[in-house]
């Protein structure tokens, strides 16, 4: 009679596959503790980056953009330094957002800590920027806005375009009320 390999493996597993020589396979041995079967969430691994600093830097970049738009809404054109700061802030927003998305992709369980840091350090600046952009669009249609001192440099425009979806994802991590966004 031929014995199947599956039957042999199953028999070895059920009998403990040890001939009873060691203490763990004896009849009086304590069984190994079983793992819980319910949905228990493991704690997130410790943050290895200073997410509060990253979120603060992102908030500062959004604030710079909001301030520039607010100046242009008042009819003031940006000088060369302000224009450079405006475009650098746009690039920083895109790049930092991409970095945050990469962190969450690498360690998804950091999302809660990242979201909390963004809400604390960035959300108010995002709201300020959204309101400033709306005011700028409204003022632009009436022809009464200031202008930048030049166009966006191609290298910065490429970064902004490349990471625009990351910026949208990061903005979408936080809840906003209707009043905050109007």
C-alpha positions in Angstrom: 0.0 0.0 0.0 1.4 3.4 -1.0 1.1 6.3 1.5 0.6 9.8 0.1 3.1 12.6 1.2 0.1 14.7 2.3 -1.0 11.9 4.7 2.5 11.6 6.1 2.8 15.4 6.6 -0.6 15.6 8.3 0.2 12.6 10.5 3.5 14.3 11.6 1.8 17.6 12.3 -1.0 15.9 14.3 1.4 13.7 16.3 3.9 16.4 17.0 6.5 15.0 14.7 8.9 14.4 17.5 9.0 10.9 19.0 8.3 12.3 22.5 12.0 12.6 23.4 12.0 16.2 24.4 10.1 17.8 27.2 7.9 20.0 25.0 6.3 17.0 23.3 5.5 15.1 26.5 1.9 14.7 27.5 2.3 17.1 30.5 3.8 20.0 28.6 2.0 23.3 28.6 0.6 24.2 25.2 2.0 27.3 23.5 -0.2 30.4 23.9 -2.4 30.9 21.0 -2.5 34.2 19.1 -5.7 36.2 19.4 -8.0 35.6 16.6 -9.9 39.0 16.8 -8.9 42.1 14.8 -6.3 43.6 17.0 -4.4 46.5 15.6 -0.7 46.5 16.1 0.7 49.8 17.3 2.3 51.9 14.5 6.0 51.7 14.3 7.8 54.7 16.0 8.2 57.7 13.8 11.8 58.0 12.5 11.3 61.5 11.1 10.3 64.8 12.7 6.8 64.9 11.2 5.9 68.1 13.1 8.9 69.9 11.5 7.9 68.6 8.1 4.3 69.7 8.6 5.5 73.1 10.0 7.6 73.6 6.9 4.7 72.7 4.7 2.5 75.1 6.6 5.0 77.9 6.2 5.1 77.3 2.4 1.3 77.5 2.2 1.4 80.6 4.3 3.9 82.3 2.0 1.7 81.5 -1.0 -1.4 82.8 0.8 0.4 86.0 1.7 1.5 86.5 -1.9 -2.0 86.0 -3.2 -3.4 88.4 -0.5 -0.9 91.1 -1.7 -1.9 90.6 -5.3 -5.6 90.7 -4.4 -5.0 94.2 -3.0 -3.6 95.2 -6.3 0.1 95.1 -5.3 2.5 93.4 -7.7 5.2 91.2 -6.3 8.8 92.3 -6.6 11.5 90.0 -7.7 12.2 88.6 -4.3 8.6 88.1 -3.4 8.0 86.4 -6.8 11.0 84.1 -6.2 9.6 83.3 -2.7 6.2 82.6 -4.1 7.4 80.1 -6.7 9.8 78.5 -4.2 6.9 78.1 -1.8 4.9 76.4 -4.6 7.8 74.0 -5.3 8.2 73.3 -1.5 4.5 72.5 -1.2 4.7 70.0 -4.0 8.0 68.4 -2.9 7.1 68.1 0.8 3.7 66.7 -0.2 5.5 64.1 -2.3 7.8 63.3 0.6 4.8 62.8 2.9 3.1 60.5 0.4 6.2 58.4 0.1 6.4 58.1 3.9 2.8 56.9 4.1 3.4 54.5 1.2 6.4 53.1 2.9 4.8 53.0 6.4 1.0 53.2 6.1 0.5 52.9 9.8 2.1 56.4 10.2 -1.0 58.0 8.5 -2.7 58.8 11.8 0.4 60.6 13.2 1.0 62.4 9.9 -2.6 63.6 9.8 -2.5 64.8 13.3 0.7 66.8 12.6 -0.8 68.2 9.5 -3.9 69.3 11.3 -1.9 71.0 14.0 0.8 72.6 11.8 -0.5 73.0 8.3 -4.3 73.0 8.1 -4.8 76.7 9.0 -2.3 77.7 6.2 -4.1 75.5 3.7 -7.4 77.2 4.6 -5.8 80.6 4.3 -4.4 79.7 0.9 -7.7 78.4 -0.3 -9.4 81.6 0.7 -6.7 83.8 -0.8 -6.8 81.8 -4.1 -10.6 82.3 -4.3 -10.3 86.0 -3.6 -7.5 86.2 -6.2 -9.7 84.5 -8.8 -12.6 86.8 -8.1 -10.4 90.0 -8.2 -8.7 88.8 -11.3 -12.0 88.6 -13.2 -12.5 92.2 -12.4 -8.9 93.1 -13.6 -7.8 94.5 -10.3 -5.0 92.2 -9.1 -1.2 92.7 -8.8 1.1 90.5 -10.8 4.3 88.5 -10.2 7.6 89.9 -11.4 8.0 87.1 -13.9 6.8 83.7 -14.9 7.4 80.5 -13.0 10.9 79.0 -13.8 10.6 75.9 -15.9 12.4 73.7 -13.4 10.0 74.7 -10.6 7.0 74.4 -12.9 8.1 70.8 -13.7 8.2 69.9 -10.0 4.9 71.5 -9.3 3.3 69.6 -12.2 4.9 66.3 -11.3 3.8 66.3 -7.7 0.4 68.1 -8.0 -1.5 64.9 -7.2 0.6 64.4 -4.0 -0.3 67.8 -2.9 -4.0 67.1 -3.5 -3.6 63.8 -1.5 -2.0 65.6 1.5 -4.6 68.3 1.5 -7.3 65.5 1.4 -5.9 63.8 4.5 -7.7 66.4 6.8 -11.3 67.1 7.2 -12.6 70.6 6.5 -15.8 72.2 7.4 -17.8 74.2 4.8 -17.2 77.4 6.8 -13.4 76.8 6.7 -13.3 76.5 3.0 -15.6 79.5 2.1 
